[in-house]
Amino acid sequence: HQVMIRVALHHLKPEGKSGTVLVGNIERDVRVALNITLAQLQSEVINQLEPLWAEWSRSHSLSLYSLEMHKSPKLILYNPRQPSIGANEPVLQEFFVRATPKDPTPKFFANAHVAILLVMTNAQFEDVLLWQEQC
């Protein structure tokens, strides 16, 4: 199965506020294999977003590989401080294949809305804004 997911680059809101905000309109809808692993997904997300990031940030040095990857809104899939955890495990199936209270047999939901976010800190975002002003 192939599935459609939204991939996007977000930053955390300032200290004391919860949630994330889209960075520079950097998002894309991407078709991926349902059984993609965490490591493959991270690679695919970065391949899709890197050119948009480079253009918007004026080639800022922040590596997208250093960012946490979340399933929107808050489920952390990839933590750069523990990069090997679950790297070779299929990561999307639980979001597209699930049982319902009426039917305990798991079913494939092709139209599930799944957003995968790379999330930078608010401090990193502020740093990029300063960098843009100096370019």
A tleap script that builds the chain and sets N, CA, C and O, in Angstrom:
source leaprc.protein.ff14SB
mol = sequence {
  NHIE GLN VAL MET ILE ARG VAL ALA LEU HIE
  HIE LEU LYS PRO GLU GLY LYS SER GLY THR
  VAL LEU VAL GLY ASN ILE GLU ARG ASP VAL
  ARG VAL ALA LEU ASN ILE THR LEU ALA GLN
  LEU GLN SER GLU VAL ILE ASN GLN LEU GLU
  PRO LEU TRP ALA GLU TRP SER ARG SER HIE
  SER LEU SER LEU TYR SER LEU GLU MET HIE
  LYS SER PRO LYS LEU ILE LEU TYR ASN PRO
  ARG GLN PRO SER ILE GLY ALA ASN GLU PRO
  VAL LEU GLN GLU PHE PHE VAL ARG ALA THR
  PRO LYS ASP PRO THR PRO LYS PHE PHE ALA
  ASN ALA HIE VAL ALA ILE LEU LEU VAL MET
  THR ASN ALA GLN PHE GLU ASP VAL LEU LEU
  TRP GLN GLU GLN CCYS
}
set mol.1.N position { 0.836 -1.204 0.000 }
set mol.1.CA position { 0.000 0.000 0.000 }
set mol.1.C position { 0.870 1.252 0.000 }
set mol.1.O position { 1.913 1.317 0.650 }
set mol.2.N position { 0.400 2.241 -0.754 }
set mol.2.CA position { 0.989 3.581 -0.683 }
set mol.2.C position { 0.013 4.472 0.074 }
set mol.2.O position { -1.201 4.317 -0.053 }
set mol.3.N position { 0.537 5.396 0.854 }
set mol.3.CA position { -0.327 6.315 1.593 }
set mol.3.C position { 0.160 7.745 1.397 }
set mol.3.O position { 1.331 7.990 1.108 }
set mol.4.N position { -0.771 8.683 1.564 }
set mol.4.CA position { -0.437 10.100 1.426 }
set mol.4.C position { -0.289 10.689 2.827 }
set mol.4.O position { -1.164 10.520 3.677 }
set mol.5.N position { 0.816 11.375 3.056 }
set mol.5.CA position { 1.011 12.055 4.332 }
set mol.5.C position { 1.399 13.506 4.057 }
set mol.5.O position { 1.897 13.827 2.978 }
set mol.6.N position { 1.173 14.360 5.015 }
set mol.6.CA position { 1.644 15.747 4.931 }
set mol.6.C position { 2.931 15.830 5.734 }
set mol.6.O position { 2.987 15.346 6.865 }
set mol.7.N position { 3.959 16.435 5.168 }
set mol.7.CA position { 5.206 16.654 5.901 }
set mol.7.C position { 5.422 18.169 5.999 }
set mol.7.O position { 5.147 18.911 5.056 }
set mol.8.N position { 5.919 18.608 7.154 }
set mol.8.CA position { 6.029 20.057 7.366 }
set mol.8.C position { 7.125 20.362 8.371 }
set mol.8.O position { 7.513 19.518 9.179 }
set mol.9.N position { 7.609 21.585 8.299 }
set mol.9.CA position { 8.613 22.076 9.241 }
set mol.9.C position { 7.922 23.067 10.186 }
set mol.9.O position { 7.328 24.049 9.742 }
set mol.10.N position { 8.008 22.798 11.487 }
set mol.10.CA position { 7.362 23.654 12.487 }
set mol.10.C position { 8.385 24.129 13.509 }
set mol.10.O position { 9.474 23.566 13.627 }
set mol.11.N position { 8.015 25.182 14.251 }
set mol.11.CA position { 8.820 25.573 15.409 }
set mol.11.C position { 7.908 25.632 16.619 }
set mol.11.O position { 6.711 25.893 16.495 }
set mol.12.N position { 8.478 25.387 17.789 }
set mol.12.CA position { 7.724 25.500 19.025 }
set mol.12.C position { 7.362 26.958 19.259 }
set mol.12.O position { 8.096 27.861 18.857 }
set mol.13.N position { 6.227 27.184 19.911 }
set mol.13.CA position { 5.848 28.550 20.279 }
set mol.13.C position { 6.770 29.024 21.400 }
set mol.13.O position { 7.454 28.218 22.031 }
set mol.14.N position { 6.786 30.344 21.645 }
set mol.14.CA position { 7.662 30.866 22.714 }
set mol.14.C position { 7.366 30.202 24.057 }
set mol.14.O position { 6.284 29.661 24.288 }
set mol.15.N position { 8.357 30.264 24.921 }
set mol.15.CA position { 8.270 29.680 26.267 }
set mol.15.C position { 6.923 29.998 26.915 }
set mol.15.O position { 6.456 31.137 26.883 }
set mol.16.N position { 6.308 28.967 27.503 }
set mol.16.CA position { 5.050 29.205 28.195 }
set mol.16.C position { 3.814 28.983 27.332 }
set mol.16.O position { 2.701 28.908 27.853 }
set mol.17.N position { 3.999 28.878 26.014 }
set mol.17.CA position { 2.862 28.597 25.135 }
set mol.17.C position { 3.039 27.191 24.560 }
set mol.17.O position { 4.154 26.771 24.250 }
set mol.18.N position { 1.919 26.467 24.423 }
set mol.18.CA position { 2.043 25.111 23.893 }
set mol.18.C position { 1.708 25.100 22.405 }
set mol.18.O position { 1.050 26.005 21.892 }
set mol.19.N position { 2.172 24.064 21.729 }
set mol.19.CA position { 1.878 23.923 20.309 }
set mol.19.C position { 3.035 24.348 19.424 }
set mol.19.O position { 4.079 24.800 19.894 }
set mol.20.N position { 2.811 24.185 18.121 }
set mol.20.CA position { 3.841 24.507 17.131 }
set mol.20.C position { 3.233 25.364 16.027 }
set mol.20.O position { 2.014 25.432 15.869 }
set mol.21.N position { 4.112 26.014 15.267 }
set mol.21.CA position { 3.701 26.903 14.185 }
set mol.21.C position { 4.488 26.536 12.931 }
set mol.21.O position { 5.686 26.258 12.995 }
set mol.22.N position { 3.803 26.539 11.793 }
set mol.22.CA position { 4.451 26.251 10.511 }
set mol.22.C position { 5.541 27.286 10.229 }
set mol.22.O position { 5.339 28.482 10.441 }
set mol.23.N position { 6.685 26.823 9.755 }
set mol.23.CA position { 7.807 27.702 9.404 }
set mol.23.C position { 7.779 27.980 7.897 }
set mol.23.O position { 7.835 27.057 7.085 }
set mol.24.N position { 7.694 29.254 7.541 }
set mol.24.CA position { 7.884 29.665 6.151 }
set mol.24.C position { 7.086 28.913 5.107 }
set mol.24.O position { 7.561 28.743 3.984 }
set mol.25.N position { 5.885 28.455 5.443 }
set mol.25.CA position { 5.053 27.740 4.483 }
set mol.25.C position { 5.734 26.469 3.947 }
set mol.25.O position { 5.475 26.050 2.819 }
set mol.26.N position { 6.605 25.863 4.767 }
set mol.26.CA position { 7.372 24.693 4.332 }
set mol.26.C position { 6.581 23.435 4.665 }
set mol.26.O position { 6.710 22.870 5.752 }
set mol.27.N position { 5.763 23.009 3.712 }
set mol.27.CA position { 5.010 21.761 3.858 }
set mol.27.C position { 4.710 21.180 2.492 }
set mol.27.O position { 4.660 21.894 1.491 }
set mol.28.N position { 4.513 19.889 2.469 }
set mol.28.CA position { 4.280 19.159 1.222 }
set mol.28.C position { 3.407 17.940 1.519 }
set mol.28.O position { 3.451 17.394 2.622 }
set mol.29.N position { 2.620 17.518 0.538 }
set mol.29.CA position { 1.957 16.214 0.619 }
set mol.29.C position { 2.825 15.218 -0.128 }
set mol.29.O position { 3.254 15.479 -1.252 }
set mol.30.N position { 3.083 14.087 0.489 }
set mol.30.CA position { 4.020 13.111 -0.069 }
set mol.30.C position { 3.400 11.724 -0.022 }
set mol.30.O position { 2.724 11.362 0.941 }
set mol.31.N position { 3.640 10.950 -1.084 }
set mol.31.CA position { 3.171 9.569 -1.118 }
set mol.31.C position { 4.327 8.663 -0.693 }
set mol.31.O position { 5.426 8.746 -1.242 }
set mol.32.N position { 4.070 7.805 0.282 }
set mol.32.CA position { 5.104 6.898 0.788 }
set mol.32.C position { 4.517 5.501 0.965 }
set mol.32.O position { 3.299 5.318 0.963 }
set mol.33.N position { 5.402 4.522 1.117 }
set mol.33.CA position { 4.951 3.152 1.363 }
set mol.33.C position { 4.410 3.053 2.785 }
set mol.33.O position { 4.965 3.644 3.712 }
set mol.34.N position { 3.327 2.304 2.948 }
set mol.34.CA position { 2.730 2.139 4.275 }
set mol.34.C position { 3.719 1.509 5.254 }
set mol.34.O position { 3.704 1.817 6.446 }
set mol.35.N position { 4.583 0.622 4.741 }
set mol.35.CA position { 5.506 -0.103 5.640 }
set mol.35.C position { 6.872 0.581 5.762 }
set mol.35.O position { 7.854 -0.056 6.143 }
set mol.36.N position { 6.932 1.874 5.440 }
set mol.36.CA position { 8.193 2.630 5.547 }
set mol.36.C position { 8.699 2.578 6.996 }
set mol.36.O position { 7.915 2.627 7.944 }
set mol.37.N position { 10.027 2.477 7.145 }
set mol.37.CA position { 10.582 2.463 8.500 }
set mol.37.C position { 10.797 3.893 8.985 }
set mol.37.O position { 10.739 4.844 8.205 }
set mol.38.N position { 11.042 4.026 10.265 }
set mol.38.CA position { 11.274 5.345 10.853 }
set mol.38.C position { 12.451 6.050 10.179 }
set mol.38.O position { 12.361 7.228 9.832 }
set mol.39.N position { 13.560 5.319 9.995 }
set mol.39.CA position { 14.755 5.925 9.373 }
set mol.39.C position { 14.465 6.358 7.935 }
set mol.39.O position { 14.897 7.427 7.505 }
set mol.40.N position { 13.728 5.520 7.193 }
set mol.40.CA position { 13.387 5.871 5.806 }
set mol.40.C position { 12.457 7.080 5.771 }
set mol.40.O position { 12.581 7.954 4.913 }
set mol.41.N position { 11.528 7.110 6.715 }
set mol.41.CA position { 10.584 8.225 6.765 }
set mol.41.C position { 11.316 9.541 7.055 }
set mol.41.O position { 11.049 10.562 6.421 }
set mol.42.N position { 12.232 9.503 8.010 }
set mol.42.CA position { 12.986 10.712 8.339 }
set mol.42.C position { 13.745 11.212 7.105 }
set mol.42.O position { 13.749 12.406 6.804 }
set mol.43.N position { 14.378 10.286 6.407 }
set mol.43.CA position { 15.119 10.617 5.193 }
set mol.43.C position { 14.204 11.246 4.140 }
set mol.43.O position { 14.546 12.262 3.535 }
set mol.44.N position { 13.055 10.639 3.934 }
set mol.44.CA position { 12.097 11.126 2.937 }
set mol.44.C position { 11.583 12.521 3.310 }
set mol.44.O position { 11.502 13.401 2.454 }
set mol.45.N position { 11.242 12.720 4.571 }
set mol.45.CA position { 10.747 14.020 5.036 }
set mol.45.C position { 11.813 15.090 4.785 }
set mol.45.O position { 11.511 16.171 4.280 }
set mol.46.N position { 13.052 14.781 5.140 }
set mol.46.CA position { 14.130 15.760 4.973 }
set mol.46.C position { 14.411 16.024 3.500 }
set mol.46.O position { 14.648 17.169 3.115 }
set mol.47.N position { 14.388 14.983 2.666 }
set mol.47.CA position { 14.587 15.182 1.222 }
set mol.47.C position { 13.528 16.115 0.641 }
set mol.47.O position { 13.818 16.934 -0.230 }
set mol.48.N position { 12.303 15.982 1.132 }
set mol.48.CA position { 11.209 16.823 0.629 }
set mol.48.C position { 11.328 18.269 1.114 }
set mol.48.O position { 11.059 19.210 0.368 }
set mol.49.N position { 11.731 18.429 2.369 }
set mol.49.CA position { 11.693 19.768 2.971 }
set mol.49.C position { 12.993 20.563 2.826 }
set mol.49.O position { 12.978 21.793 2.882 }
set mol.50.N position { 14.107 19.870 2.641 }
set mol.50.CA position { 15.424 20.531 2.600 }
set mol.50.C position { 15.508 21.662 1.566 }
set mol.50.O position { 15.967 22.754 1.900 }
set mol.51.N position { 15.073 21.425 0.310 }
set mol.51.CA position { 15.191 22.521 -0.678 }
set mol.51.C position { 14.350 23.746 -0.281 }
set mol.51.O position { 14.780 24.886 -0.457 }
set mol.52.N position { 13.155 23.494 0.253 }
set mol.52.CA position { 12.280 24.597 0.685 }
set mol.52.C position { 12.921 25.343 1.857 }
set mol.52.O position { 12.889 26.571 1.928 }
set mol.53.N position { 13.506 24.562 2.773 }
set mol.53.CA position { 14.171 25.137 3.950 }
set mol.53.C position { 15.364 25.986 3.526 }
set mol.53.O position { 15.540 27.102 4.015 }
set mol.54.N position { 16.180 25.460 2.619 }
set mol.54.CA position { 17.385 26.178 2.176 }
set mol.54.C position { 16.999 27.514 1.537 }
set mol.54.O position { 17.642 28.538 1.769 }
set mol.55.N position { 15.946 27.483 0.733 }
set mol.55.CA position { 15.508 28.706 0.058 }
set mol.55.C position { 14.940 29.696 1.076 }
set mol.55.O position { 15.318 30.868 1.071 }
set mol.56.N position { 14.038 29.240 1.948 }
set mol.56.CA position { 13.385 30.139 2.890 }
set mol.56.C position { 14.373 30.708 3.907 }
set mol.56.O position { 14.310 31.890 4.245 }
set mol.57.N position { 15.284 29.864 4.393 }
set mol.57.CA position { 16.198 30.295 5.463 }
set mol.57.C position { 17.467 30.949 4.926 }
set mol.57.O position { 18.342 31.348 5.693 }
set mol.58.N position { 17.558 31.056 3.592 }
set mol.58.CA position { 18.779 31.559 2.947 }
set mol.58.C position { 19.986 30.723 3.350 }
set mol.58.O position { 21.027 31.243 3.750 }
set mol.59.N position { 19.808 29.387 3.229 }
set mol.59.CA position { 20.886 28.412 3.484 }
set mol.59.C position { 21.455 28.486 4.895 }
set mol.59.O position { 22.669 28.414 5.087 }
set mol.60.N position { 20.585 28.629 5.868 }
set mol.60.CA position { 21.004 28.596 7.271 }
set mol.60.C position { 21.629 27.226 7.569 }
set mol.60.O position { 21.277 26.226 6.944 }
set mol.61.N position { 22.553 27.194 8.524 }
set mol.61.CA position { 23.325 25.966 8.773 }
set mol.61.C position { 22.608 24.914 9.622 }
set mol.61.O position { 23.121 23.807 9.784 }
set mol.62.N position { 21.427 25.240 10.168 }
set mol.62.CA position { 20.705 24.270 10.993 }
set mol.62.C position { 20.400 23.009 10.179 }
set mol.62.O position { 19.792 23.078 9.111 }
set mol.63.N position { 20.829 21.866 10.698 }
set mol.63.CA position { 20.581 20.605 9.996 }
set mol.63.C position { 19.207 20.060 10.363 }
set mol.63.O position { 18.871 19.946 11.542 }
set mol.64.N position { 18.423 19.728 9.355 }
set mol.64.CA position { 17.106 19.150 9.627 }
set mol.64.C position { 17.242 17.793 10.322 }
set mol.64.O position { 16.320 17.349 11.005 }
set mol.65.N position { 18.388 17.138 10.148 }
set mol.65.CA position { 18.614 15.857 10.832 }
set mol.65.C position { 18.745 16.018 12.344 }
set mol.65.O position { 18.647 15.037 13.082 }
set mol.66.N position { 18.965 17.245 12.810 }
set mol.66.CA position { 19.135 17.460 14.247 }
set mol.66.C position { 17.796 17.682 14.953 }
set mol.66.O position { 17.757 17.825 16.175 }
set mol.67.N position { 16.699 17.712 14.191 }
set mol.67.CA position { 15.397 18.062 14.762 }
set mol.67.C position { 14.601 16.822 15.166 }
set mol.67.O position { 14.761 15.744 14.593 }
set mol.68.N position { 13.743 17.002 16.164 }
set mol.68.CA position { 12.799 15.951 16.518 }
set mol.68.C position { 11.782 15.815 15.392 }
set mol.68.O position { 11.462 16.787 14.708 }
set mol.69.N position { 11.275 14.587 15.207 }
set mol.69.CA position { 10.215 14.352 14.232 }
set mol.69.C position { 8.983 13.889 15.002 }
set mol.69.O position { 9.051 12.946 15.790 }
set mol.70.N position { 7.861 14.556 14.767 }
set mol.70.CA position { 6.622 14.264 15.485 }
set mol.70.C position { 5.544 13.807 14.514 }
set mol.70.O position { 5.531 14.208 13.350 }
set mol.71.N position { 4.649 12.972 14.999 }
set mol.71.CA position { 3.361 12.791 14.331 }
set mol.71.C position { 2.468 13.850 14.960 }
set mol.71.O position { 2.275 13.857 16.176 }
set mol.72.N position { 1.927 14.736 14.151 }
set mol.72.CA position { 1.121 15.832 14.676 }
set mol.72.C position { -0.043 15.286 15.511 }
set mol.72.O position { -0.662 14.305 15.099 }
set mol.73.N position { -0.360 15.872 16.649 }
set mol.73.CA position { 0.234 17.097 17.147 }
set mol.73.C position { 1.471 16.885 18.027 }
set mol.73.O position { 2.374 17.721 17.997 }
set mol.74.N position { 1.551 15.777 18.825 }
set mol.74.CA position { 2.596 15.772 19.845 }
set mol.74.C position { 3.360 14.464 19.986 }
set mol.74.O position { 4.225 14.358 20.856 }
set mol.75.N position { 3.073 13.476 19.167 }
set mol.75.CA position { 3.714 12.174 19.351 }
set mol.75.C position { 5.130 12.201 18.776 }
set mol.75.O position { 5.308 12.351 17.567 }
set mol.76.N position { 6.130 12.055 19.636 }
set mol.76.CA position { 7.517 12.079 19.147 }
set mol.76.C position { 7.853 10.741 18.496 }
set mol.76.O position { 7.761 9.693 19.135 }
set mol.77.N position { 8.242 10.780 17.226 }
set mol.77.CA position { 8.631 9.566 16.505 }
set mol.77.C position { 10.139 9.392 16.524 }
set mol.77.O position { 10.653 8.281 16.656 }
set mol.78.N position { 10.840 10.518 16.387 }
set mol.78.CA position { 12.302 10.483 16.314 }
set mol.78.C position { 12.877 11.526 17.255 }
set mol.78.O position { 12.504 12.698 17.210 }
set mol.79.N position { 13.795 11.080 18.112 }
set mol.79.CA position { 14.474 11.981 19.029 }
set mol.79.C position { 15.959 11.970 18.675 }
set mol.79.O position { 16.599 10.924 18.773 }
set mol.80.N position { 16.526 13.116 18.264 }
set mol.80.CA position { 17.935 13.129 17.852 }
set mol.80.C position { 18.900 12.704 18.959 }
set mol.80.O position { 20.038 12.322 18.685 }
set mol.81.N position { 18.442 12.770 20.199 }
set mol.81.CA position { 19.314 12.327 21.294 }
set mol.81.C position { 19.295 10.808 21.470 }
set mol.81.O position { 20.148 10.256 22.165 }
set mol.82.N position { 18.333 10.130 20.847 }
set mol.82.CA position { 18.265 8.661 20.883 }
set mol.82.C position { 17.972 8.155 19.477 }
set mol.82.O position { 16.918 7.565 19.238 }
set mol.83.N position { 18.889 8.381 18.547 }
set mol.83.CA position { 18.576 8.175 17.126 }
set mol.83.C position { 18.268 6.737 16.725 }
set mol.83.O position { 17.588 6.517 15.723 }
set mol.84.N position { 18.747 5.759 17.477 }
set mol.84.CA position { 18.564 4.390 17.001 }
set mol.84.C position { 17.272 3.742 17.471 }
set mol.84.O position { 16.929 2.655 17.006 }
set mol.85.N position { 16.548 4.383 18.381 }
set mol.85.CA position { 15.336 3.753 18.908 }
set mol.85.C position { 14.280 3.637 17.817 }
set mol.85.O position { 13.789 4.640 17.298 }
set mol.86.N position { 13.937 2.392 17.476 }
set mol.86.CA position { 12.883 2.142 16.496 }
set mol.86.C position { 13.225 2.490 15.069 }
set mol.86.O position { 12.333 2.548 14.223 }
set mol.87.N position { 14.500 2.726 14.774 }
set mol.87.CA position { 14.883 3.215 13.440 }
set mol.87.C position { 14.443 2.283 12.305 }
set mol.87.O position { 14.109 2.742 11.213 }
set mol.88.N position { 14.446 0.966 12.572 }
set mol.88.CA position { 14.104 0.014 11.502 }
set mol.88.C position { 12.691 -0.532 11.622 }
set mol.88.O position { 12.337 -1.504 10.955 }
set mol.89.N position { 11.886 0.087 12.469 }
set mol.89.CA position { 10.501 -0.360 12.649 }
set mol.89.C position { 9.573 0.387 11.699 }
set mol.89.O position { 9.764 1.577 11.449 }
set mol.90.N position { 8.555 -0.317 11.163 }
set mol.90.CA position { 7.529 0.400 10.395 }
set mol.90.C position { 6.869 1.429 11.305 }
set mol.90.O position { 6.570 1.142 12.464 }
set mol.91.N position { 6.644 2.620 10.780 }
set mol.91.CA position { 6.231 3.712 11.658 }
set mol.91.C position { 4.814 4.226 11.381 }
set mol.91.O position { 4.201 4.841 12.253 }
set mol.92.N position { 4.295 3.980 10.185 }
set mol.92.CA position { 3.001 4.580 9.830 }
set mol.92.C position { 1.809 3.653 10.001 }
set mol.92.O position { 0.671 4.118 10.071 }
set mol.93.N position { 2.053 2.345 10.068 }
set mol.93.CA position { 0.940 1.403 10.024 }
set mol.93.C position { -0.114 1.654 11.094 }
set mol.93.O position { -1.313 1.569 10.828 }
set mol.94.N position { 0.345 1.966 12.313 }
set mol.94.CA position { -0.638 2.149 13.395 }
set mol.94.C position { -1.581 3.319 13.133 }
set mol.94.O position { -2.662 3.374 13.719 }
set mol.95.N position { -1.197 4.257 12.265 }
set mol.95.CA position { -2.048 5.412 11.977 }
set mol.95.C position { -3.036 5.124 10.844 }
set mol.95.O position { -4.083 5.764 10.756 }
set mol.96.N position { -2.701 4.157 9.976 }
set mol.96.CA position { -3.553 3.844 8.829 }
set mol.96.C position { -4.303 2.523 8.973 }
set mol.96.O position { -5.306 2.300 8.294 }
set mol.97.N position { -3.823 1.649 9.851 }
set mol.97.CA position { -4.468 0.350 10.042 }
set mol.97.C position { -4.915 0.279 11.498 }
set mol.97.O position { -4.091 0.262 12.412 }
set mol.98.N position { -6.236 0.238 11.700 }
set mol.98.CA position { -6.706 0.185 13.088 }
set mol.98.C position { -8.079 -0.464 13.180 }
set mol.98.O position { -8.835 -0.538 12.211 }
set mol.99.N position { -8.362 -0.926 14.377 }
set mol.99.CA position { -9.670 -1.492 14.672 }
set mol.99.C position { -10.591 -0.372 15.153 }
set mol.99.O position { -10.122 0.684 15.578 }
set mol.100.N position { -11.888 -0.604 15.083 }
set mol.100.CA position { -12.860 0.347 15.618 }
set mol.100.C position { -13.652 -0.370 16.714 }
set mol.100.O position { -13.632 -1.598 16.796 }
set mol.101.N position { -14.346 0.397 17.550 }
set mol.101.CA position { -15.148 -0.259 18.600 }
set mol.101.C position { -16.164 -1.253 18.020 }
set mol.101.O position { -16.449 -2.278 18.640 }
set mol.102.N position { -16.708 -0.955 16.838 }
set mol.102.CA position { -17.709 -1.841 16.230 }
set mol.102.C position { -17.082 -3.055 15.557 }
set mol.102.O position { -17.711 -4.108 15.447 }
set mol.103.N position { -15.836 -2.901 15.107 }
set mol.103.CA position { -15.190 -3.992 14.368 }
set mol.103.C position { -13.771 -4.189 14.869 }
set mol.103.O position { -12.884 -3.398 14.550 }
set mol.104.N position { -13.545 -5.259 15.667 }
set mol.104.CA position { -12.216 -5.474 16.249 }
set mol.104.C position { -11.152 -5.896 15.223 }
set mol.104.O position { -9.963 -5.904 15.540 }
set mol.105.N position { -11.572 -6.246 13.998 }
set mol.105.CA position { -10.596 -6.614 12.971 }
set mol.105.C position { -9.963 -5.343 12.416 }
set mol.105.O position { -10.671 -4.480 11.897 }
set mol.106.N position { -8.620 -5.212 12.519 }
set mol.106.CA position { -7.982 -3.989 11.996 }
set mol.106.C position { -8.241 -3.802 10.504 }
set mol.106.O position { -8.140 -4.746 9.720 }
set mol.107.N position { -8.573 -2.581 10.128 }
set mol.107.CA position { -8.841 -2.242 8.735 }
set mol.107.C position { -7.879 -1.147 8.291 }
set mol.107.O position { -7.354 -0.376 9.094 }
set mol.108.N position { -7.669 -1.111 6.963 }
set mol.108.CA position { -6.797 -0.100 6.357 }
set mol.108.C position { -7.636 1.139 6.034 }
set mol.108.O position { -8.617 1.054 5.294 }
set mol.109.N position { -7.247 2.284 6.589 }
set mol.109.CA position { -7.926 3.547 6.314 }
set mol.109.C position { -7.021 4.407 5.444 }
set mol.109.O position { -6.159 5.123 5.952 }
set mol.110.N position { -7.221 4.333 4.131 }
set mol.110.CA position { -6.331 5.039 3.195 }
set mol.110.C position { -6.437 6.550 3.352 }
set mol.110.O position { -5.483 7.271 3.061 }
set mol.111.N position { -7.592 7.036 3.811 }
set mol.111.CA position { -7.795 8.490 3.857 }
set mol.111.C position { -7.496 9.091 5.222 }
set mol.111.O position { -7.880 10.228 5.494 }
set mol.112.N position { -6.811 8.337 6.089 }
set mol.112.CA position { -6.433 8.893 7.392 }
set mol.112.C position { -5.548 10.127 7.170 }
set mol.112.O position { -4.685 10.132 6.291 }
set mol.113.N position { -5.771 11.167 7.973 }
set mol.113.CA position { -4.957 12.380 7.844 }
set mol.113.C position { -3.773 12.271 8.796 }
set mol.113.O position { -3.934 12.324 10.015 }
set mol.114.N position { -2.585 12.116 8.224 }
set mol.114.CA position { -1.379 11.971 9.038 }
set mol.114.C position { -0.408 13.078 8.655 }
set mol.114.O position { -0.020 13.210 7.494 }
set mol.115.N position { -0.022 13.871 9.653 }
set mol.115.CA position { 0.951 14.933 9.416 }
set mol.115.C position { 2.209 14.610 10.214 }
set mol.115.O position { 2.157 14.355 11.417 }
set mol.116.N position { 3.343 14.628 9.511 }
set mol.116.CA position { 4.636 14.373 10.134 }
set mol.116.C position { 5.396 15.702 10.160 }
set mol.116.O position { 5.595 16.336 9.124 }
set mol.117.N position { 5.813 16.108 11.352 }
set mol.117.CA position { 6.459 17.409 11.514 }
set mol.117.C position { 7.905 17.261 11.955 }
set mol.117.O position { 8.218 16.442 12.820 }
set mol.118.N position { 8.782 18.054 11.359 }
set mol.118.CA position { 10.101 18.270 11.941 }
set mol.118.C position { 9.940 19.514 12.809 }
set mol.118.O position { 9.407 20.526 12.354 }
set mol.119.N position { 10.400 19.440 14.058 }
set mol.119.CA position { 10.132 20.528 15.001 }
set mol.119.C position { 11.436 21.103 15.549 }
set mol.119.O position { 12.247 20.399 16.151 }
set mol.120.N position { 11.610 22.415 15.319 }
set mol.120.CA position { 12.763 23.108 15.893 }
set mol.120.C position { 12.299 23.886 17.129 }
set mol.120.O position { 11.108 24.152 17.291 }
set mol.121.N position { 13.230 24.240 17.980 }
set mol.121.CA position { 12.881 25.026 19.163 }
set mol.121.C position { 12.589 26.461 18.752 }
set mol.121.O position { 12.934 26.879 17.647 }
set mol.122.N position { 11.957 27.207 19.635 }
set mol.122.CA position { 11.700 28.608 19.346 }
set mol.122.C position { 13.021 29.378 19.241 }
set mol.122.O position { 13.149 30.292 18.427 }
set mol.123.N position { 14.005 29.000 20.075 }
set mol.123.CA position { 15.316 29.671 20.028 }
set mol.123.C position { 15.982 29.455 18.662 }
set mol.123.O position { 16.569 30.379 18.098 }
set mol.124.N position { 15.887 28.233 18.139 }
set mol.124.CA position { 16.462 27.968 16.811 }
set mol.124.C position { 15.761 28.828 15.757 }
set mol.124.O position { 16.410 29.385 14.872 }
set mol.125.N position { 14.445 28.932 15.858 }
set mol.125.CA position { 13.673 29.723 14.905 }
set mol.125.C position { 14.088 31.191 14.961 }
set mol.125.O position { 14.288 31.823 13.924 }
set mol.126.N position { 14.218 31.736 16.182 }
set mol.126.CA position { 14.643 33.141 16.347 }
set mol.126.C position { 16.026 33.361 15.733 }
set mol.126.O position { 16.296 34.398 15.127 }
set mol.127.N position { 16.887 32.370 15.904 }
set mol.127.CA position { 18.236 32.428 15.359 }
set mol.127.C position { 18.200 32.525 13.827 }
set mol.127.O position { 18.964 33.280 13.226 }
set mol.128.N position { 17.311 31.759 13.215 }
set mol.128.CA position { 17.177 31.792 11.756 }
set mol.128.C position { 16.655 33.155 11.298 }
set mol.128.O position { 17.108 33.689 10.286 }
set mol.129.N position { 15.706 33.713 12.042 }
set mol.129.CA position { 15.185 35.039 11.672 }
set mol.129.C position { 16.281 36.101 11.717 }
set mol.129.O position { 16.343 36.970 10.847 }
set mol.130.N position { 17.142 36.032 12.728 }
set mol.130.CA position { 18.283 36.962 12.820 }
set mol.130.C position { 19.212 36.779 11.624 }
set mol.130.O position { 19.661 37.749 11.013 }
set mol.131.N position { 19.486 35.527 11.304 }
set mol.131.CA position { 20.350 35.185 10.168 }
set mol.131.C position { 19.789 35.765 8.879 }
set mol.131.O position { 20.531 36.318 8.068 }
set mol.132.N position { 18.469 35.639 8.687 }
set mol.132.CA position { 17.843 36.152 7.462 }
set mol.132.C position { 18.031 37.669 7.353 }
set mol.132.O position { 18.283 38.193 6.267 }
set mol.133.N position { 17.909 38.361 8.476 }
set mol.133.CA position { 18.056 39.814 8.463 }
set mol.133.C position { 19.467 40.230 8.065 }
set mol.133.O position { 19.668 41.281 7.456 }
set mol.134.N position { 20.455 39.382 8.420 }
set mol.134.CA position { 21.843 39.738 8.128 }
set mol.134.C position { 22.282 39.359 6.731 }
set mol.134.O position { 23.343 39.782 6.272 }
set mol.135.N position { 21.473 38.566 6.053 }
set mol.135.CA position { 21.865 38.124 4.696 }
set mol.135.C position { 21.665 39.239 3.688 }
set mol.135.O position { 21.939 39.055 2.502 }
savepdb mol mol.pdb
quit
